[in-house]
């Protein structure tokens, strides 16, 4: 579909959208804060449009080292009928689906939508289940909707280090590039009274930095430096949630180059357990 935004508006005018996707039509008239110039429905239409354009033309939005890896990732099939580039339009459609039920106004008069990311992921899953979409497409949209705010929260962590990139990849894989594209499309469609071009520029630069950093990260996949059972035996701990948390922490340190051998992992593990009092 060349113009998904126009298709949405046409479906709405023809009365199809309220029947097939009432969750989307409920976004009409939901006012947002002063960083937005549109209600949630019109904002969603714009996000679908901008996300599709970023996905279709990555060379216009990302530096050369990230363009080909990103293009290849978006061409990967989500299921037998749709690739990530096409599935992104569904994720964009649902990214703010929970704003009607999460809208609150603070004592200072600020409009907030606490938890709309997590609740929106649930709505995306439920709607796609009703539409008999594949489990894979449901999972894709669930991950992207749940994590669509994550990139913006990294703005104060620039320049991004290896640990930050590793955590972002863990939260969004196997759809890391798609997640970056959705975040950028969402930001481009946010142009309210309080929005400043420098803010859009910084978010764009952040997305570019993360895409390039992830391309380098993905090009050198990490192999575990020690098996979990060996780690547990050497540290004298039982398999369980604590061991799982420790392995995740070791992977992060390995990504940063701070753990390179089994002995490094054990030494880090001892210090990590001691810091927790375990």
N, C-alpha and C positions, 0 to 999 in steps of 0.2 A: 504494500500500500504506500503510494508516494506521499500522501499528505494525511497522516493519521489524525491530526487536529481537525481538519475539515470534515473528515469522516465522522468524528465524534459529534461535531456540531450538527451535521446532517442527520445522524441517528437521533439526536435530541429533538430536532425540528420535526422529524417524522413520527415521533412518539415511540420509537423503538428503544431508546436508551432507558427510559423509566421502567420498561417491562423487563428488559434483559439485565440491566445493571442499575437497579434502584439505589444501590449504595453510592453510585457516582452522582446521580441526580440529587441525592440528599446533601451534596456539597454546595448546592446553590444557596446563595444568601448568607453563607457562613463567613462573617467578616473576620479579618485577621488584624495583626498589629501594624504599626506604621512602617514596617520594613516591607510590607506588601501593598501593591496597588490594586489588587483584584481579590474577589472573594475566592473561596477554596476551589469552587468548580472551574472558574475561568483560569485560575492559577494552574490547576491540574492540566487543563487543555494546553496551556503554554508550556508546561513541563514536558508533556508528551511530545510536543513539536520540537522543543530545543534538544531534548534527549535524543530524539530520532536524528536530528541534524548532526549532533556530535558523533553519534555512532556511525552515521553514513559517511562522514567526512573527517576522520580523525586527523588527517594531515593538516587541517586548518586550525586544530586546537591543541595539538601535542607536539613536542619536539621529536626530531627524527628517530632517536634511539627507542622511543616508545611506540611509534606509529605502527610498524609492522607486527610486533608482538600483540599489540592491542587489536589490530585488524584480524589477526589470526584467531585470537581468543573469541572475538565476537562472531566469527564465522563458525565456531564450534557448535554442533547441535546440542540443544537442551533436551529434545526428545526427537522422535521420528518426523515431526512436522514443522519444527521451528528451531532457528538458531538463536544464539544469545542476542544478536542485533535485533531480531524481531521480538524476542521475549522482553527486551528492555521496555518496549512500549506498554506491555502489560504492567510491569513493575512501576513505571512512571504513572500509569493510570491509578494505581492503588497506593502510591507513596503517602498520601495524606488522607486516606479513606477514613481514618478514625478521628479526624479533627472535629466533626460535629459532636461526638459524645465526650471529647476530652477538653473542649473549649472552657476555659475559666477566665475570670477577670480578677486580678489581685486587688488588694485594698488601695493600691496606688493607681489603679485603672489600667494596668498593663494586661493585654490579652495573651494568654498562655495556652499551650496544648500539651500538657505534661503526659508522657506515655503514649503519644499518638503513634510513635514508631513501632512499639511492641504490639499495641492493639491493632494497628494497621496491618502488621504481618499476619495476625490471626484472621482478620477480615479477608485479606488476599487469599489465604489458604481456603477459607470457607466458601468464598465466591467461586473460586476456580474448581473446587470440589463439586459445587452445584452445577457448574458448566461442564462437568465431566472432563476437565483438563487432566493431563498426565500428572503423576506424582512428581516427575522431574520439573515440570513447569511450576507446580505449586511450591516446590522447594526453592526454585530460583527466585520467585517473587517474594517468598517469605524472607529469605536471606536479605535481598536487596531493600525491601521495605523496612525491615527491622534495623538495618545498618545505614539507612540513607543520611543520617545526621553525623555519622562517625567522622567522616573526612573533615567537615567543618570544625569539629572540636580540636583538630590537630593544628589549627592556625597558629597557636601560641607555642607550638613545639618545633617550629622551623628553626634551623634546618633539621630535617627529619633524620634521625639516626637509625641504625640497623634494627634496634629493638622495636622502635615504633613501627617500622615497615613490617617486621615479623608479626607483631600483634595485629596490625590491620589485615595482613594476609590470612592469619588464623581465623579472624572474625568473618571474613567475606569469601574465603575460598570455597569452591573453585571458580568463583565469579568476581575476582578481584577487579579486573579491568572494567567489567560491566558496572560494578559498584561505583567506581571513579566517574564513569560517564554519567550515571544517574545523578550523582551529587553535583556535577558541573551543570547538567541540564536544569536541575532544580534551582541552583544559584542564579543562572542566567535569567530565569523567569521571575526573579524576585526584585522588583523595582519600585519599592514604596517611597514615601516621603523621607524616611530616614536612611534609605539606601544611598550609599556613596559609591561612585565608580571605583575609588581606590579599594573598597571592600570587595567588589567583583573581581578586580584585577588581582588582589591578594589570593582570593579563593582559586582563581584560574591558575595562578602561579603554583599554589599548593598542589592542585590536581596534577599539573605537569610534573612537579618534583616527585610526587608519589608514583606516578606512572613510570617515570624513568628509573627511579630507585627500585620499584618492584620488578621491572624488566631485568635489571642486574641481579636482583635477589633470586628470581625464578630461573635464571640461567645457570645457577650453581646450587641445585637442590642439596639439602643437608641430609647426610646419612647419620643415624644415631651413633654417638660415640661410645655408648655402652648400653647393653640390654637392661631392661627394667628389672628383671629378676637378679641379675648380677649386681646392679646398683643397690637393690634392697638388701641383698646378702652382705655386701661390703659395709653398708651403713647400719646393719642390724635393725632394719625396720620391716614391717609387714606390708605386703601388697594391699592397696586400698586408695582412698581418695588423696591422702597426703602424698603417697608415692606419685600419683598422677599429677598433682600440682607441682611436685619437684621436677618431674620429667619435663613438664611444660616450661618451667623456669630455666632448666638446663638448655632446652632447645633455643630459648631466647638469647641466652648467653653465648651459645654456639653461633647463632646468627650474627652476633656482634663481634665474634672472633675472640671472646674471652675464655671459652672452653674449647679445647682442641683434642683432648685425649681422655681415656677412661679415668686416669688419675686426676685430671682437671675436674671432671664431673664429680668424682667422689669428694674432692676437696671443697668444691662449691656446695655440694650437698650437705656436708658437715656444717659449713658456715650458715647455710640456709636454714637447716633444722635448729641450729643454736639460736638464730635470730628469732625464731618462732617459739622457742622454749620447748621444742619437741625432743 
